[in-house]
Amino acid sequence: MTDELMVQFLIEGRELVAVAEHDLSVLARRPEDPAALDSCFRAIHTLKGSTGLFDLTPMGLMLHAAEDLLSLLRAERTGGAEDFEALLGVVDQVDRWLDALERTGLLPSDAEAIGADEARRLRELIASDDGPAVETGIAPPSTWRVPAEFQGLGALAIRYVPRADSYFSGDDPVAIIAATPGLAGIQLSPREPWGALDDYDPYACNLVIEAVSTAGRAEIEAALRFVADQVEIIELEAFEPAARGEGERARRTLRIDAERIDRLANIADDLVVAKNGLADLALQAEQLAGGQVLSQALKARQAQLDRLVGDLHATVGKVRLVPLGAMFARFPRLVREIARSLGKAVTLETSGGEVEVDKAIVDGLFEPLVHVLRNALDHGVESASQRRAGGKSEVAAIRLSARAEADQVMIEVADDGAGIDPARVRDVAVRRGILTREAADALDDRAAVDLVFTPGFSTAAEVSAVSGRGVGMDVVRDAATRLGGKATIESRSGQGTTVRFVLPVTMVLTKVMIVTCGAERYGLALDTVVETARVSADRIVPVRAGRAFLLRDQVTPLVDLGVLVGAAAGEAKAAERVIVARVQDELVGFAVDAIIDRMDAAVRPMSGLLAGAPGVLGTTLLSDGAVLMILDLAELIL
């Protein structure tokens, strides 16, 4: 039970830390923003209450002081930069301790000293205020006597004395106690005499709530974890709880090991291959004497399986989707700490955290994004004096954003720093023997900047402890490729750099057209195919080193797909079978030997030695067990 509670605490803790970080960043710009103040207070208050379930005294002490400072800022005075810096330091420290708890299950050995120092710093800020101390509204429960009528009703008695400002902090005391498991009795009474009607405050909680429960202590503590500092639990005389009714409502959520979901996804992929095999069986049956009826029955079953397997595949894909926000929330502290170590003022702006992608994307993208952010901080963003001299704000900005486009997600890391100088990249490439001077000079600026993805390439004059622009950027691109996507870079000297990841949202069925070039079969994603055409030889004209044809009064380049994939050249034909595809907003014709089929396929990225092979989106299995390569037409002709 404790392990389950700790897992839940870590999940909720990171979410609350992310909320508090966001609110504090807003307050740093708008100190009197009431919504941000209230939201930050609720996050700190909830986090503090959760620490009561575990031996996390240093964290609780620190958070209690942070809560008191926020109470003061809400009630008495406008917060200053020092207040929010101190609160942000507490949130960062909590984030570090959550990392430690996840790794070892314990706080670091210096946690007690750090917690005391942070709490003392916050208390000094509170004491520096000339106004009266803020009343927390918590009454000590040390003199509580359990009501006699509770005896025999349950195993544990509960006394809940809500904070006076509980409604403002987002707590509903009656709803909280009503949700306690095994509730067998409840009493509500005023903490103090109500007094005259003129003195009545409808917004101040004056309740003392007493209850009795048949549930165990761990269940009650879990239910009341957000108000643990306001609750006292006392064991009653021996009590034998009644068996729970069979009609008790089941939980609506279930935590499942990711490996089981992966296994289910693989089975769904295998079902797609097995389903596609029915088409061959139907064709074979049709060729048998009197096999028309059997063939039609097989085709009907295949249509039904198409629908069911498609639904299964889509459902399994959705089960694996998680929002990017949880990963994005881990970067603000990283950026602050690195920027502080480099003596730079940098803000990190995030957007698109609500976008959902496959869990494998989230797991595999974290390290590449860390690497890109470190490069941006160390070598992309200039020092304050350099930015001032260039007419820029001394505070640099890095933007981490995500957006969904059809079945893909685009994640960008953009900075407004110095950018990458293409001329310098060309010089470095020549100096390091990567390119000859002639080859380097022939590159346009975009291709020159793309050289930073070359293994070991770096334009940095010095090796930094944090990063080096280009050092390891090949690893970033390789990681994107392993995830079935791409990584690209755009930069303008003096204006900044953008690293863009284009990745699949989830494992989806891809409609594929199967073509032949020589003796080999290849797959083309149907979403890139505009149409097919039969073009006679007299309509094809030579254009420089290539060929073209006229398609509805539009000159369209024609390339031989067999030549692009290295197939043996065929004999001259009276007419070409052409696949017209859209490549970077331009129509291009691809000559093939034949179009033999269309199918739904579960495309898997290339792995092993073939990972990152140019011009290949991935592979799938055909019904006869053969491997079919799905080609990336855009990459093949670039």
Residue pairs with C-beta under 8 A, 6 or more apart in sequence:
1 218
2 54
2 218
5 53
5 54
5 218
5 222
5 225
6 54
6 101
6 105
8 222
9 50
9 53
9 54
9 225
10 98
10 101
10 102
12 46
12 50
13 47
13 50
13 94
13 98
14 95
14 98
14 326
14 329
14 330
15 326
15 329
16 43
16 44
16 46
16 47
17 43
17 47
17 91
17 94
17 95
17 98
17 329
18 325
18 326
18 329
19 39
19 40
19 43
20 40
20 43
20 44
20 47
20 87
20 91
21 88
21 91
21 329
21 332
21 333
23 36
23 37
23 39
23 40
23 43
24 36
24 40
24 84
24 87
24 88
24 91
25 332
25 347
26 33
26 36
27 33
27 36
27 37
27 40
27 79
27 84
28 81
28 84
30 36
31 78
31 79
31 80
31 84
32 78
34 74
37 70
37 73
37 74
37 79
38 74
38 168
38 169
38 170
40 70
40 87
41 67
41 70
41 71
41 74
41 169
42 169
42 170
44 63
44 66
44 67
44 70
45 67
45 169
45 170
45 171
45 226
46 170
46 226
47 63
47 94
48 60
48 63
48 64
48 66
48 67
48 229
49 225
49 226
49 227
49 228
49 229
50 225
50 226
50 228
51 59
51 60
51 63
51 228
52 60
52 221
52 225
52 228
52 229
53 221
53 222
53 225
53 228
56 97
56 107
57 112
57 115
58 107
58 111
58 112
58 114
58 115
58 116
59 94
59 97
59 107
59 111
59 115
60 229
61 115
61 116
61 119
62 90
62 93
62 94
62 114
62 115
62 118
62 119
62 122
63 90
63 94
64 119
64 229
65 90
65 118
65 119
65 122
65 123
65 126
66 87
66 90
66 122
68 122
68 123
68 126
68 134
68 136
69 83
69 86
69 87
69 122
69 125
69 126
70 87
71 134
71 136
71 165
72 126
72 129
72 131
72 134
73 79
73 83
74 168
75 134
76 129
76 131
76 132
76 134
77 129
77 131
82 125
83 125
86 118
86 121
86 122
86 125
87 122
88 336
89 118
89 121
90 118
90 122
92 333
92 336
92 337
93 114
93 115
93 118
95 333
96 333
97 107
97 108
97 111
100 106
100 107
100 108
101 107
108 114
126 133
135 164
136 163
136 164
137 162
137 163
137 164
137 165
137 166
137 204
137 205
138 161
138 163
138 229
138 230
139 161
139 191
139 208
141 159
141 161
141 232
144 159
144 232
144 234
146 157
146 210
146 234
146 236
147 157
147 187
147 210
149 185
150 157
150 185
150 210
150 212
150 236
151 236
151 237
152 237
152 239
153 184
153 185
153 212
153 214
153 239
154 182
154 184
154 185
154 212
154 213
154 214
154 215
154 236
154 239
154 241
155 213
155 214
155 215
155 216
155 235
155 236
155 239
155 241
156 212
156 213
156 215
156 216
156 217
156 220
156 233
156 234
156 235
156 236
157 210
157 211
157 212
157 233
157 234
157 235
157 236
158 177
158 180
158 209
158 210
158 211
158 212
158 213
158 220
158 224
158 231
158 232
158 233
159 208
159 209
159 210
159 231
159 232
159 233
159 234
160 173
160 176
160 177
160 208
160 209
160 210
160 211
160 224
160 227
160 230
160 231
161 191
161 207
161 208
161 209
161 230
161 231
162 171
162 173
162 205
162 207
162 209
162 227
162 230
163 169
163 171
163 205
163 230
164 204
164 205
164 206
165 204
165 205
166 172
166 173
166 205
167 203
167 205
168 203
171 226
171 227
173 205
173 207
173 209
173 227
174 188
174 207
174 209
176 224
176 226
176 227
177 183
177 186
177 209
177 211
178 186
179 223
180 211
180 213
180 215
180 220
180 223
180 224
181 213
181 215
181 219
181 220
181 223
182 213
182 214
182 215
182 219
182 220
182 241
183 211
183 212
183 213
184 212
184 213
184 214
185 211
185 212
186 209
186 210
186 211
186 212
187 209
187 210
187 211
188 207
188 208
188 209
188 210
189 207
189 208
189 210
190 206
190 207
190 208
191 206
191 207
191 208
192 206
194 200
194 206
212 236
213 220
214 239
214 241
214 242
215 241
217 233
217 235
220 233
221 228
221 233
224 231
258 359
261 316
261 319
261 320
261 359
264 316
264 319
265 316
265 317
265 320
265 507
268 309
268 312
268 313
268 316
268 602
269 313
269 507
269 602
269 604
271 309
271 312
271 313
272 309
272 313
272 509
272 600
272 601
272 602
273 602
273 620
273 621
273 622
273 623
274 623
275 302
275 305
275 306
275 309
276 599
276 600
276 601
276 622
276 623
277 623
277 624
278 298
278 299
278 301
278 302
278 305
279 302
279 597
279 599
279 623
280 623
280 624
281 298
282 295
282 298
282 299
282 302
283 295
285 291
285 294
285 295
285 298
286 292
286 295
288 294
306 600
310 509
310 600
313 507
313 508
313 509
313 602
314 508
314 509
316 507
317 358
317 506
317 507
317 508
318 506
320 358
320 359
320 360
320 506
320 507
321 356
321 357
321 358
321 359
321 505
321 506
322 356
322 357
322 358
322 359
322 362
323 353
323 354
323 355
323 356
324 352
324 353
324 354
324 355
324 356
324 357
324 362
324 402
324 409
324 411
325 353
325 354
326 353
326 362
327 362
327 365
327 366
327 369
328 350
328 353
328 400
328 402
329 353
330 366
331 348
331 350
331 369
331 370
331 373
331 400
332 348
332 350
334 370
334 373
335 346
335 348
335 373
335 377
335 398
336 348
338 373
338 374
338 377
338 378
338 466
339 345
339 346
339 377
339 381
341 466
342 377
342 378
342 466
343 383
344 377
344 381
344 383
344 384
344 396
345 384
345 394
345 395
345 396
346 377
346 381
346 395
346 396
346 397
346 398
347 395
347 396
347 397
347 398
348 398
348 399
348 400
349 397
349 398
349 399
349 400
350 399
350 400
350 401
351 399
351 400
351 401
351 402
352 401
352 402
352 403
352 411
353 402
355 402
355 403
355 404
355 409
356 505
357 409
357 503
357 505
357 506
358 504
358 505
358 506
358 507
360 483
361 409
361 483
361 503
361 504
361 505
364 479
364 482
364 483
365 411
365 479
365 480
365 483
365 501
365 503
367 479
368 475
368 476
368 479
368 480
368 487
368 501
369 400
369 411
369 413
371 467
371 472
371 473
371 475
371 476
372 413
372 476
372 499
373 398
373 400
373 413
374 466
374 467
375 467
375 468
375 469
375 470
375 473
376 398
376 413
376 415
376 417
376 497
377 398
377 466
377 467
378 464
378 466
378 467
378 468
378 469
379 418
379 459
379 460
379 464
379 467
379 468
379 469
380 415
380 417
380 418
380 419
380 469
380 496
380 497
381 396
381 398
381 415
381 416
381 417
381 418
382 390
382 392
382 396
382 417
382 418
384 394
386 418
387 393
387 394
387 396
388 394
390 494
392 416
396 415
396 416
396 417
397 415
397 416
398 413
398 414
398 415
399 412
399 413
399 414
399 415
400 411
400 412
400 413
401 411
401 412
401 414
402 409
402 410
402 411
402 412
403 409
403 410
404 410
404 505
407 504
407 505
407 506
407 508
408 485
408 502
408 503
408 504
408 505
409 502
409 503
409 504
409 505
410 500
410 501
410 502
410 503
411 500
411 501
411 503
412 498
412 499
412 500
412 501
413 498
413 499
414 496
414 497
414 498
414 499
415 496
415 497
415 498
416 495
416 496
417 496
417 497
418 493
418 494
418 496
419 491
419 492
419 493
419 494
419 495
419 496
419 497
420 449
420 452
420 459
420 469
420 489
420 491
420 493
420 497
421 459
421 493
422 443
422 445
422 448
422 449
422 493
423 448
424 459
425 448
425 449
425 451
425 452
425 459
426 435
426 440
426 441
426 443
426 448
427 440
428 457
428 458
428 459
429 435
429 440
429 448
429 451
429 454
429 457
430 436
430 437
430 440
432 457
434 451
434 454
434 457
435 443
435 451
440 448
443 451
446 490
449 489
449 490
449 491
450 488
450 489
451 457
452 458
452 459
452 469
452 470
452 473
452 489
453 470
453 473
453 474
453 476
453 477
453 487
453 489
454 470
454 474
455 474
456 471
456 474
457 470
457 471
457 473
457 474
458 468
458 469
458 470
458 471
459 469
459 470
460 468
460 469
460 470
460 471
463 471
473 489
476 487
476 499
477 486
477 487
477 612
478 611
478 612
479 487
480 486
480 487
480 501
480 502
480 503
481 487
481 605
481 606
481 611
481 612
482 605
482 607
482 611
482 612
483 503
483 504
483 605
484 503
484 504
484 603
484 604
484 605
484 617
484 618
485 501
485 502
485 503
485 504
486 501
486 502
486 503
487 499
487 500
487 501
487 502
488 499
488 500
488 502
489 497
489 498
489 499
489 500
490 497
490 498
490 500
491 497
491 498
507 602
509 600
509 601
509 602
510 525
510 526
510 527
510 600
510 601
510 602
510 603
510 620
510 630
511 525
511 526
511 527
511 598
511 599
511 600
511 601
512 523
512 524
512 525
512 526
512 598
512 599
512 600
512 601
512 603
512 620
512 628
512 630
513 523
513 524
513 526
513 529
513 579
513 595
513 597
513 598
514 521
514 522
514 523
514 595
514 596
514 597
514 598
514 599
514 628
515 521
515 522
515 523
515 524
515 561
515 579
515 592
515 593
515 594
515 595
515 596
516 522
516 592
516 593
516 594
516 596
517 561
517 562
517 565
517 567
517 592
517 593
518 562
518 567
518 568
518 570
518 593
519 567
520 565
520 567
521 596
521 622
521 626
521 628
522 561
522 565
522 628
522 629
522 630
522 631
523 601
523 620
523 628
523 629
523 630
523 631
524 579
524 581
524 590
524 630
524 631
524 633
525 617
525 630
526 598
528 581
528 582
528 583
528 633
528 634
529 579
529 580
529 581
530 580
530 581
530 582
530 587
531 580
532 577
532 578
532 579
532 580
532 595
533 551
533 578
533 580
533 589
534 575
534 576
534 577
534 578
535 549
535 558
535 575
535 576
535 578
535 589
536 574
536 575
537 572
537 573
537 574
537 575
537 576
539 549
539 550
540 547
540 548
540 549
540 558
540 576
541 547
541 548
541 549
543 555
543 557
546 557
546 558
546 559
547 557
547 558
547 559
548 555
548 556
548 557
548 558
549 555
549 556
549 558
549 578
549 589
550 556
551 580
551 587
551 589
554 587
556 580
556 587
556 588
556 589
557 588
557 589
558 576
558 578
558 588
558 589
558 590
558 591
559 588
559 589
559 590
559 591
559 637
560 569
560 590
560 591
561 579
561 590
561 591
561 592
561 631
561 636
562 568
562 569
562 570
562 591
562 592
562 593
563 569
564 590
564 615
564 636
564 637
565 615
565 631
565 636
570 593
576 591
577 591
577 592
577 593
577 594
577 595
578 589
578 590
578 591
578 592
579 589
579 590
579 592
579 595
580 587
580 588
580 589
580 590
581 587
581 588
581 589
581 590
581 633
582 588
583 633
583 634
583 637
584 634
588 633
588 637
590 633
601 620
601 628
601 630
602 620
603 617
603 618
603 619
603 620
603 630
604 618
604 619
604 620
605 611
605 617
605 618
606 612
606 613
606 616
606 618
606 619
610 616
614 632
614 635
614 636
615 631
615 632
615 635
615 636
616 629
616 630
616 631
616 632
617 630
617 631
617 632
618 629
618 630
619 627
619 628
619 629
619 630
620 627
620 628
620 630
621 627
621 628
622 628
